[in-house]
Amino acid sequence: MNNRRRQRITDLTFDTWDFQTMLQPGKMMEIADETLKLDLVAIQEIRWQVNGEINKKIFTVIYSGPENRTVQYGTGLIVSIKIKERILEWGPVNDRFCRIRITGKFRNLTIISGYASTEDKREEEKVEFYSKLQIIYSRVPKYM
């Protein structure tokens, strides 16, 4: 990160989508075309393995997936150029969560993308998901 003063965001357009898979060839660009007017899109169930960042001319995809190829889960964020310049930090958490921290007008923002268990899953799995979410949330800086 450089030392220049980061410009503050005054408006932010964002959404969250469950794509069910981004393993199909061309799917990332198809999704990017649909999200061009948005600054940030939290995406779930992308099914990509491991963690990473893909930089394109007009957007960046930040993602978090399982270490082993399970073809399940995975979360990420599609970030516009406008937001990319304002990222303070981002981080994969696990195959169900990733987070990003960006500068805001009055406060910095932390956005957590999570892929929750469905209603038909075991109660223990749901409790585990929300417990992990609480831990991630509790680590978000409150005044920075």
N, C-alpha and C positions, 0 to 999 in steps of 0.2 A: 504494500500500500504506500502511495506517495504522500508527501507532506502538504500538498496543496489543500486549501479549504474546499470542502465539498459543498456543492450547491444544494439547498434544501428543496425537497419535493413539496409542492403546494397542492397538487391534485394527483390522485392515484386511482386508476381503474384496474380492478382485478376480479377474478372469478376462480372457481374451483370445478374441475371436471374429473370424472372417472372414465378412463378411456378403454378399460378392459384389456388392452394390449397395445404396445407400441413396437412389437416385434416384427410386424409386417413391413416389407420394404416400402419406403416412401411415406410411411405413416407419420413420422416426425414432421416432414415438410407439409403434409396435408393439415396436420393439427396447427402448425405454425401459421399457415395461411388463414385459418379460421380465427386465430387469436391476435392478428396483427394490430387491431385497434385497442387491445388491452395492454396495460403495462406489465402485469404479472398474472400468471395462471398457475394455481396449485393443481398438480395432476396426481392422480392415484391409479394404482393397478397398472403401471406401465410395463412391469414384468422384465425389466432390464437387470442384468446381473451387476453386482458390486456398485461402487460410487464413482461419480465423475462429473465432468463439465464438458459440454459440447458448445463451442463458440461458432456462430454463423454471423453473416454480415449484419442482419437486422434483429437477431435474438440470440439468447444463450439458454441452454437447457442444463439445469443442475439436477442431479438425480441421486437417489439412494436406493439400493436394492440388496437382495440377499447375496451372501458370498458364494454360495453354490448355485448352480443353474437349476432352479426349481420351477421356473416359468410361472411364478406366483408373486403377488405383492408388488412392492416397489412404489416409491413416491418421487415426486420431483417438482420443479418449478420452471416454467418458461418465462424468461425475463427479457423485457424489451431493452434496447440500447439505452433509453432514458433511465431505466432502473439499474442497469449493469454498472453505470458510472457512479451510482450512489450506494452500492453494496459495501457495507462495513465488514460483514463477515457472512459466511454461509457454512452450513455443515450437514453432512448426512448423519443421522442418528442411528437408524437401523433400517430394515427392509419395510417398515411401516411408517417411518417419520423422517422428514428432513426439515430444516429451518433456514431462514434467511433474515438478516438484520440490515435495514436500510435507513438512510437519513430521512427524516420527516421535517415538516415545517417547524413544529414546536418541540417535537420529541422524536427520537429514533423509533422505528417500528420493527418488531419481530413478528414474522409470519411463520407459522408452523403448518406444514402440509402433513396430514395423517391419513392413513388408510385403515378405517375401523373395521372391526368384525361385523358380519351380517347377523341378523336376528336369529338365524338357524344355528349359529355356533354355540359351543358350550359356554356356560356362564363364566367359568374360570378364564377362558380366553378373552371375554369382554372385560372382565375385571382387570386382567393383566394389561390390556390396551389402555384403559383409562388411568391405571396406576402409572404407567410409563408416561402418558401425556401429562399427568400432574407433576411428575419429576422434571420433565422438559420445561414445563411452564414455570416451575419454581426457580429454575436457573436463569430465567430471562432477567437481564438487568432492569431495575425499576426506574432509575433516574438518569440514564445515560443515553 
